[in-house]
């Protein structure tokens, strides 16, 4: 896929990148080469290849799901500078 200067200028405008006109022709060639390499990937036969998220087969470590003492709202709120109706209160930031 070959890109021209106009396409490169449009891509730069969409990406909000200031691109001098002198560099557009050079960048068009580089981007066309990159897209050519990407098109080569479509020629690779991937039948029977499972998708993977990592090159190493591994499982994520998981902790045991254990019940803890979480009913300590009053103790937590005792450290707060201001409390109202069982909640932290903070200064208003939106007017």
N, C-alpha and C positions, 0 to 999 in steps of 0.2 A: 504494500500500500504506500503510495507516494503522496507526501504532503507538499503543498505549495505555500508560498509566503502568506497568502491570504488566510489559509487555514491556521497557520502558526500564529498569525496576528489575532485571529478569533479565539484560539485556545488561550493565548496570553491574556486577552481581555477578560475572558470568563474566569480565569484564575487570578485576575487582578494583579498581573505581573507586568511591570513596565519593561518593554522589550524594544530596544532601538531597532530601527528598520534595517540597519547595516547587519545586525546579527540574525535577522529572520531567515535569510537564505541558508546560512550555515546551520542554524537550528533545525530548519526543515529537513536538511539532509540527515542530520543525526537522528531526528525522530523517525524518519522513514526507515533508517537502518534498524532502529530498535523495534519498530513494528514488523519489519521483515523477520527478525529473529523470533518474535512472538508467533508469527504465522508458521514458522517451522515447527513449533510445538504441536500444531494440529496434525502433523504427519506422523507423530509418534503413536504406535499401537499400544493403547492402555487397556485392552480387553483383559479381564481377569485380575486387574490390579486394584486392590482395595484402597479406598481413600484412607489417609492417615493424618493425624494431627501432630505426630512426632516420629522421628526416625527410630526411636527406642521404644519398644513395647514396655509400658509401665502402667501401674495403677497409682492413683493419688493416695497419699496417706490420709486416713480419716480417724478422727478421735471417737472415742466411745460416746454415745449419747447418754449422758448421765444427768439426773435431776440434781440441781443445786439449790441452795438457799437464795431465792431471788425475791422473796417478799420482804424487802428491807427499804421500802420507799421512804419511810420517816427518817431512817438513818442517813440516807443519801441526801434528802432535802435539808437535813440539819447543817450540811456544809454550804448550802446555797446562800448567797447574800440576800435574796428576796424570794419569797414563796407566796403563792396565792392559790387557795382551793386545791392543794396537793400537787401543784405544778411549779416549775421554775418560772420566774418572771424576769423579763429583760426589758431594757428601754425600747420604746417604739422606734423602729427604723424606717417605716413607710408612712408617709403622710397623705 
